[in-house]
Amino acid sequence: MSAGVVWLISTGVLWAICTAAMTAIEALVHGYRARFAVMIAAGIAIGALASAFGYSFFILAIILFAQLMFWRRKLLRSFAGDRRVASKYIAPSAAFLVAATVGSYVFSLEVYEGPSGGHRVFFERIYTPPHLVPPAVP
């Protein structure tokens, strides 16, 4: 499979995971502060998972942000234009998005020990996309 197809499949799978996680947390966690905390924890975990597979969250973050703005617009209509209430209901999901994006970049950090190469700070990738594999040194 080409790198572009793998990237599209990864984006679709991670979008489905993120959407399912946000929806499940909204449905199952009823306290606002608890929901906020669980959203942040789940976002960091999903960002770390994405990083473990060599996926950076940039394009997916834009897609999820557009989805959140669509949900916010629907909430604005439901609450007769009350922006404060709509923003309050979207805030935990926005925290999820920020935590996932930051988690993706933090867990993908590498430490370089000179020109010979470096190592992952947190964990080795489960899968490294072909365009990220360093060339073999003779």
Rosetta constraint file for C-alpha pairs under 8 A:
AtomPair CA 1 CA 5 HARMONIC 6.48 0.50
AtomPair CA 1 CA 6 HARMONIC 6.72 0.50
AtomPair CA 2 CA 6 HARMONIC 6.43 0.50
AtomPair CA 3 CA 7 HARMONIC 6.09 0.50
AtomPair CA 3 CA 129 HARMONIC 7.18 0.50
AtomPair CA 3 CA 130 HARMONIC 6.97 0.50
AtomPair CA 3 CA 131 HARMONIC 7.46 0.50
AtomPair CA 4 CA 8 HARMONIC 6.18 0.50
AtomPair CA 5 CA 9 HARMONIC 6.15 0.50
AtomPair CA 6 CA 10 HARMONIC 6.02 0.50
AtomPair CA 7 CA 11 HARMONIC 6.06 0.50
AtomPair CA 8 CA 12 HARMONIC 6.17 0.50
AtomPair CA 9 CA 13 HARMONIC 6.10 0.50
AtomPair CA 10 CA 14 HARMONIC 6.00 0.50
AtomPair CA 10 CA 55 HARMONIC 7.68 0.50
AtomPair CA 11 CA 15 HARMONIC 5.94 0.50
AtomPair CA 11 CA 60 HARMONIC 6.41 0.50
AtomPair CA 12 CA 16 HARMONIC 6.20 0.50
AtomPair CA 13 CA 17 HARMONIC 6.21 0.50
AtomPair CA 14 CA 18 HARMONIC 6.01 0.50
AtomPair CA 14 CA 50 HARMONIC 7.57 0.50
AtomPair CA 14 CA 60 HARMONIC 7.91 0.50
AtomPair CA 15 CA 19 HARMONIC 6.03 0.50
AtomPair CA 15 CA 60 HARMONIC 6.84 0.50
AtomPair CA 15 CA 64 HARMONIC 7.49 0.50
AtomPair CA 16 CA 20 HARMONIC 5.97 0.50
AtomPair CA 17 CA 21 HARMONIC 6.00 0.50
AtomPair CA 18 CA 22 HARMONIC 6.10 0.50
AtomPair CA 18 CA 46 HARMONIC 7.48 0.50
AtomPair CA 19 CA 23 HARMONIC 6.06 0.50
AtomPair CA 20 CA 24 HARMONIC 5.96 0.50
AtomPair CA 21 CA 25 HARMONIC 6.05 0.50
AtomPair CA 21 CA 42 HARMONIC 7.54 0.50
AtomPair CA 22 CA 26 HARMONIC 6.10 0.50
AtomPair CA 22 CA 39 HARMONIC 7.16 0.50
AtomPair CA 22 CA 93 HARMONIC 6.48 0.50
AtomPair CA 22 CA 96 HARMONIC 7.69 0.50
AtomPair CA 23 CA 27 HARMONIC 6.17 0.50
AtomPair CA 24 CA 28 HARMONIC 5.93 0.50
AtomPair CA 25 CA 29 HARMONIC 5.46 0.50
AtomPair CA 25 CA 35 HARMONIC 6.77 0.50
AtomPair CA 25 CA 38 HARMONIC 7.37 0.50
AtomPair CA 25 CA 39 HARMONIC 7.04 0.50
AtomPair CA 26 CA 30 HARMONIC 7.34 0.50
AtomPair CA 26 CA 35 HARMONIC 7.04 0.50
AtomPair CA 29 CA 34 HARMONIC 6.84 0.50
AtomPair CA 29 CA 35 HARMONIC 5.42 0.50
AtomPair CA 30 CA 34 HARMONIC 7.48 0.50
AtomPair CA 30 CA 35 HARMONIC 6.67 0.50
AtomPair CA 31 CA 35 HARMONIC 5.90 0.50
AtomPair CA 32 CA 36 HARMONIC 6.17 0.50
AtomPair CA 33 CA 37 HARMONIC 6.26 0.50
AtomPair CA 34 CA 38 HARMONIC 6.06 0.50
AtomPair CA 35 CA 39 HARMONIC 5.96 0.50
AtomPair CA 35 CA 92 HARMONIC 6.70 0.50
AtomPair CA 36 CA 40 HARMONIC 6.37 0.50
AtomPair CA 36 CA 91 HARMONIC 7.85 0.50
AtomPair CA 36 CA 92 HARMONIC 4.74 0.50
AtomPair CA 36 CA 93 HARMONIC 7.93 0.50
AtomPair CA 36 CA 95 HARMONIC 7.20 0.50
AtomPair CA 37 CA 41 HARMONIC 6.26 0.50
AtomPair CA 38 CA 42 HARMONIC 5.97 0.50
AtomPair CA 39 CA 43 HARMONIC 5.95 0.50
AtomPair CA 39 CA 92 HARMONIC 6.12 0.50
AtomPair CA 39 CA 93 HARMONIC 6.66 0.50
AtomPair CA 39 CA 95 HARMONIC 6.69 0.50
AtomPair CA 39 CA 96 HARMONIC 4.85 0.50
AtomPair CA 40 CA 44 HARMONIC 6.24 0.50
AtomPair CA 40 CA 92 HARMONIC 7.77 0.50
AtomPair CA 40 CA 95 HARMONIC 5.92 0.50
AtomPair CA 40 CA 96 HARMONIC 4.95 0.50
AtomPair CA 40 CA 99 HARMONIC 5.55 0.50
AtomPair CA 40 CA 100 HARMONIC 7.77 0.50
AtomPair CA 41 CA 45 HARMONIC 6.25 0.50
AtomPair CA 41 CA 96 HARMONIC 7.84 0.50
AtomPair CA 41 CA 99 HARMONIC 7.67 0.50
AtomPair CA 42 CA 46 HARMONIC 6.10 0.50
AtomPair CA 42 CA 96 HARMONIC 6.97 0.50
AtomPair CA 42 CA 100 HARMONIC 7.74 0.50
AtomPair CA 43 CA 47 HARMONIC 6.00 0.50
AtomPair CA 43 CA 95 HARMONIC 7.89 0.50
AtomPair CA 43 CA 96 HARMONIC 4.67 0.50
AtomPair CA 43 CA 97 HARMONIC 6.40 0.50
AtomPair CA 43 CA 98 HARMONIC 7.54 0.50
AtomPair CA 43 CA 99 HARMONIC 4.89 0.50
AtomPair CA 43 CA 100 HARMONIC 4.04 0.50
AtomPair CA 43 CA 101 HARMONIC 7.79 0.50
AtomPair CA 43 CA 103 HARMONIC 7.30 0.50
AtomPair CA 44 CA 48 HARMONIC 6.07 0.50
AtomPair CA 44 CA 96 HARMONIC 7.80 0.50
AtomPair CA 44 CA 99 HARMONIC 5.17 0.50
AtomPair CA 44 CA 100 HARMONIC 4.84 0.50
AtomPair CA 44 CA 101 HARMONIC 7.90 0.50
AtomPair CA 44 CA 102 HARMONIC 7.44 0.50
AtomPair CA 44 CA 103 HARMONIC 4.77 0.50
AtomPair CA 44 CA 104 HARMONIC 7.45 0.50
AtomPair CA 45 CA 49 HARMONIC 6.16 0.50
AtomPair CA 45 CA 100 HARMONIC 7.25 0.50
AtomPair CA 45 CA 103 HARMONIC 7.33 0.50
AtomPair CA 46 CA 50 HARMONIC 6.13 0.50
AtomPair CA 46 CA 100 HARMONIC 5.98 0.50
AtomPair CA 46 CA 103 HARMONIC 7.76 0.50
AtomPair CA 46 CA 104 HARMONIC 7.77 0.50
AtomPair CA 47 CA 51 HARMONIC 6.16 0.50
AtomPair CA 47 CA 57 HARMONIC 7.37 0.50
AtomPair CA 47 CA 99 HARMONIC 7.38 0.50
AtomPair CA 47 CA 100 HARMONIC 4.23 0.50
AtomPair CA 47 CA 101 HARMONIC 6.05 0.50
AtomPair CA 47 CA 102 HARMONIC 7.22 0.50
AtomPair CA 47 CA 103 HARMONIC 4.59 0.50
AtomPair CA 47 CA 104 HARMONIC 3.99 0.50
AtomPair CA 47 CA 105 HARMONIC 7.71 0.50
AtomPair CA 47 CA 107 HARMONIC 7.71 0.50
AtomPair CA 48 CA 52 HARMONIC 6.11 0.50
AtomPair CA 48 CA 100 HARMONIC 7.65 0.50
AtomPair CA 48 CA 103 HARMONIC 5.57 0.50
AtomPair CA 48 CA 104 HARMONIC 5.26 0.50
AtomPair CA 48 CA 107 HARMONIC 5.59 0.50
AtomPair CA 48 CA 108 HARMONIC 7.85 0.50
AtomPair CA 49 CA 53 HARMONIC 6.63 0.50
AtomPair CA 49 CA 104 HARMONIC 7.69 0.50
AtomPair CA 50 CA 54 HARMONIC 6.42 0.50
AtomPair CA 50 CA 55 HARMONIC 5.10 0.50
AtomPair CA 50 CA 56 HARMONIC 6.83 0.50
AtomPair CA 50 CA 57 HARMONIC 7.51 0.50
AtomPair CA 50 CA 104 HARMONIC 6.20 0.50
AtomPair CA 51 CA 55 HARMONIC 5.24 0.50
AtomPair CA 51 CA 56 HARMONIC 6.33 0.50
AtomPair CA 51 CA 104 HARMONIC 5.08 0.50
AtomPair CA 51 CA 105 HARMONIC 7.18 0.50
AtomPair CA 51 CA 107 HARMONIC 5.99 0.50
AtomPair CA 51 CA 108 HARMONIC 5.35 0.50
AtomPair CA 51 CA 125 HARMONIC 7.21 0.50
AtomPair CA 52 CA 107 HARMONIC 7.68 0.50
AtomPair CA 52 CA 108 HARMONIC 7.39 0.50
AtomPair CA 52 CA 123 HARMONIC 7.36 0.50
AtomPair CA 52 CA 124 HARMONIC 6.86 0.50
AtomPair CA 52 CA 125 HARMONIC 4.37 0.50
AtomPair CA 52 CA 126 HARMONIC 5.48 0.50
AtomPair CA 52 CA 127 HARMONIC 7.01 0.50
AtomPair CA 53 CA 125 HARMONIC 5.56 0.50
AtomPair CA 53 CA 126 HARMONIC 5.32 0.50
AtomPair CA 53 CA 127 HARMONIC 4.76 0.50
AtomPair CA 53 CA 128 HARMONIC 6.28 0.50
AtomPair CA 53 CA 129 HARMONIC 7.90 0.50
AtomPair CA 54 CA 108 HARMONIC 7.52 0.50
AtomPair CA 54 CA 125 HARMONIC 6.31 0.50
AtomPair CA 54 CA 126 HARMONIC 7.86 0.50
AtomPair CA 54 CA 127 HARMONIC 6.37 0.50
AtomPair CA 54 CA 128 HARMONIC 5.39 0.50
AtomPair CA 54 CA 129 HARMONIC 6.34 0.50
AtomPair CA 55 CA 104 HARMONIC 7.70 0.50
AtomPair CA 56 CA 101 HARMONIC 7.91 0.50
AtomPair CA 56 CA 104 HARMONIC 6.03 0.50
AtomPair CA 56 CA 105 HARMONIC 6.73 0.50
AtomPair CA 57 CA 61 HARMONIC 5.67 0.50
AtomPair CA 57 CA 100 HARMONIC 7.55 0.50
AtomPair CA 57 CA 101 HARMONIC 5.43 0.50
AtomPair CA 57 CA 104 HARMONIC 6.16 0.50
AtomPair CA 57 CA 105 HARMONIC 7.68 0.50
AtomPair CA 58 CA 62 HARMONIC 6.57 0.50
AtomPair CA 58 CA 101 HARMONIC 7.16 0.50
AtomPair CA 59 CA 63 HARMONIC 6.38 0.50
AtomPair CA 60 CA 64 HARMONIC 6.08 0.50
AtomPair CA 61 CA 65 HARMONIC 5.95 0.50
AtomPair CA 61 CA 97 HARMONIC 6.65 0.50
AtomPair CA 61 CA 101 HARMONIC 6.64 0.50
AtomPair CA 62 CA 66 HARMONIC 6.24 0.50
AtomPair CA 63 CA 67 HARMONIC 6.31 0.50
AtomPair CA 64 CA 68 HARMONIC 6.17 0.50
AtomPair CA 64 CA 97 HARMONIC 7.21 0.50
AtomPair CA 65 CA 69 HARMONIC 6.25 0.50
AtomPair CA 65 CA 94 HARMONIC 7.69 0.50
AtomPair CA 65 CA 97 HARMONIC 7.50 0.50
AtomPair CA 66 CA 70 HARMONIC 6.26 0.50
AtomPair CA 67 CA 71 HARMONIC 6.29 0.50
AtomPair CA 68 CA 72 HARMONIC 6.05 0.50
AtomPair CA 68 CA 90 HARMONIC 7.09 0.50
AtomPair CA 68 CA 93 HARMONIC 7.50 0.50
AtomPair CA 68 CA 94 HARMONIC 7.34 0.50
AtomPair CA 69 CA 73 HARMONIC 6.15 0.50
AtomPair CA 70 CA 74 HARMONIC 6.37 0.50
AtomPair CA 71 CA 75 HARMONIC 6.19 0.50
AtomPair CA 71 CA 90 HARMONIC 7.78 0.50
AtomPair CA 72 CA 76 HARMONIC 6.11 0.50
AtomPair CA 72 CA 86 HARMONIC 5.94 0.50
AtomPair CA 72 CA 87 HARMONIC 7.01 0.50
AtomPair CA 72 CA 90 HARMONIC 6.45 0.50
AtomPair CA 73 CA 77 HARMONIC 6.46 0.50
AtomPair CA 74 CA 78 HARMONIC 6.31 0.50
AtomPair CA 75 CA 79 HARMONIC 6.03 0.50
AtomPair CA 75 CA 86 HARMONIC 5.43 0.50
AtomPair CA 76 CA 80 HARMONIC 6.06 0.50
AtomPair CA 76 CA 81 HARMONIC 4.63 0.50
AtomPair CA 76 CA 82 HARMONIC 6.09 0.50
AtomPair CA 76 CA 83 HARMONIC 6.33 0.50
AtomPair CA 76 CA 86 HARMONIC 5.72 0.50
AtomPair CA 77 CA 81 HARMONIC 5.79 0.50
AtomPair CA 79 CA 85 HARMONIC 7.40 0.50
AtomPair CA 79 CA 86 HARMONIC 7.23 0.50
AtomPair CA 82 CA 86 HARMONIC 6.49 0.50
AtomPair CA 83 CA 87 HARMONIC 5.95 0.50
AtomPair CA 84 CA 88 HARMONIC 6.12 0.50
AtomPair CA 85 CA 89 HARMONIC 6.37 0.50
AtomPair CA 86 CA 90 HARMONIC 6.32 0.50
AtomPair CA 87 CA 91 HARMONIC 5.90 0.50
AtomPair CA 88 CA 92 HARMONIC 7.86 0.50
AtomPair CA 90 CA 94 HARMONIC 6.19 0.50
AtomPair CA 91 CA 95 HARMONIC 6.12 0.50
AtomPair CA 92 CA 96 HARMONIC 6.23 0.50
AtomPair CA 93 CA 97 HARMONIC 6.32 0.50
AtomPair CA 94 CA 98 HARMONIC 6.26 0.50
AtomPair CA 95 CA 99 HARMONIC 5.98 0.50
AtomPair CA 96 CA 100 HARMONIC 6.04 0.50
AtomPair CA 97 CA 101 HARMONIC 6.18 0.50
AtomPair CA 98 CA 102 HARMONIC 6.08 0.50
AtomPair CA 99 CA 103 HARMONIC 5.75 0.50
AtomPair CA 100 CA 104 HARMONIC 5.95 0.50
AtomPair CA 101 CA 105 HARMONIC 6.49 0.50
AtomPair CA 102 CA 106 HARMONIC 5.98 0.50
AtomPair CA 103 CA 107 HARMONIC 5.87 0.50
AtomPair CA 104 CA 108 HARMONIC 6.28 0.50
AtomPair CA 105 CA 109 HARMONIC 6.64 0.50
AtomPair CA 107 CA 121 HARMONIC 7.52 0.50
AtomPair CA 107 CA 122 HARMONIC 6.06 0.50
AtomPair CA 107 CA 123 HARMONIC 7.79 0.50
AtomPair CA 108 CA 120 HARMONIC 7.23 0.50
AtomPair CA 108 CA 121 HARMONIC 7.80 0.50
AtomPair CA 108 CA 122 HARMONIC 7.69 0.50
AtomPair CA 109 CA 120 HARMONIC 6.33 0.50
AtomPair CA 109 CA 121 HARMONIC 6.04 0.50
AtomPair CA 109 CA 122 HARMONIC 7.65 0.50
AtomPair CA 110 CA 118 HARMONIC 6.46 0.50
AtomPair CA 110 CA 119 HARMONIC 5.54 0.50
AtomPair CA 110 CA 120 HARMONIC 4.39 0.50
AtomPair CA 110 CA 121 HARMONIC 5.40 0.50
AtomPair CA 111 CA 118 HARMONIC 5.28 0.50
AtomPair CA 111 CA 119 HARMONIC 5.51 0.50
AtomPair CA 111 CA 120 HARMONIC 6.24 0.50
AtomPair CA 111 CA 121 HARMONIC 6.21 0.50
AtomPair CA 112 CA 117 HARMONIC 5.69 0.50
AtomPair CA 112 CA 118 HARMONIC 3.85 0.50
AtomPair CA 112 CA 119 HARMONIC 6.53 0.50
AtomPair CA 113 CA 117 HARMONIC 6.12 0.50
AtomPair CA 113 CA 118 HARMONIC 5.34 0.50
AtomPair CA 114 CA 118 HARMONIC 7.39 0.50
AtomPair CA 120 CA 124 HARMONIC 5.93 0.50
AtomPair CA 128 CA 132 HARMONIC 6.38 0.50
AtomPair CA 128 CA 133 HARMONIC 6.53 0.50
AtomPair CA 129 CA 133 HARMONIC 6.74 0.50
